[in-house]
């Protein structure tokens, strides 16, 4: 019992600290809760699979939004690194192929197969809420990565979304002399990472009266779509001074479009994530900057929390909000990119 209480206390303390410094984007986490969650509360919602995850057979499922992306691959490596010294722990990855429907089906299979914990990047927080609630009701702690579920669950480990947007806004404002025109390339509409990054950016840019956001359009986190969106912006607007893409893949796609029109010298281009391809482009001068997160550490942190929860006797229904662990955001430009060691590039 003592061990279980320690696990809960650790995660709740980390969550309380992060909640004070990060906007939730106005979302009501409980809005996605269903009869499954209500049933869990009636039943006590406790983890019915109390075990020592470091000595007994333990299965962790990692359900990616899109397993082919560098972020998802880095998270998986981090998860595996946290478990690799224990022969009894099995990590199995599943590819959602950018589909919430696929993830719902995978969640059902994972729950039925009796996995001990689930780590998931939710393609749609509302669509996955029922599945997450069902897992928690079955005593399977769920840890979300970046893209959250709209229901209270064991933990969320995320990049510093709002603050990342704020930092990018401050950097762009400085680089363009606090005046000019900016376009935003958005991610998937409605998901927490898109909403919070953009909110942090817009809230901060509003402090600069001579900077205008002249266009915004979604490219769904995809490089190729971002190239198309940026081409559209370049056709619409004669003067663009800054580009903010919600993730690095889209910033890379925007840069390609800008290079093709020979307008690279006219504007600064920022992304967020810190993937190695973006760092290479910053070194080459074809991207201006990004907000780097060590995604290996993020995946490892999620796995460590999952193992703590598996070994606990906590009752998740006592939580009024999902505890959050916020990863450190690092500003990276051409002047500072060399500080990111090769072994930390993902």
Secondary structure, DSSP 8 states (H G I E B T S, - for coil): -HHHHHHHHHHHHHHHHHHTTS--TT--GGGG--HHHHHHHHHT-B-S----TTTS-EEEEEEES-TTSHHHHHHHHHHHHHHTT-TTEEEEEEE-TT-HHHHHHHHHHHHHTT-SEEEE--S-TTTTHHHHHHHHHTT-EEEEESS--SS--SEEEE--HHHHHHHHHHHHHHHTTT-EEEEEEE-STTSHHHHHHHHHHHHHHTT-TTEEEEEEEE-TT-HHHHHHHHHHHHHH-S---EEEESSHHHHHHHHHHHHHTT-GGG-EEE-SB--HHHHHHHHHTSS-EEEE--HHHHHHHHHHHHHHHHT---BGGG-SS--EEE---EEEETTTGGGS-GGG--
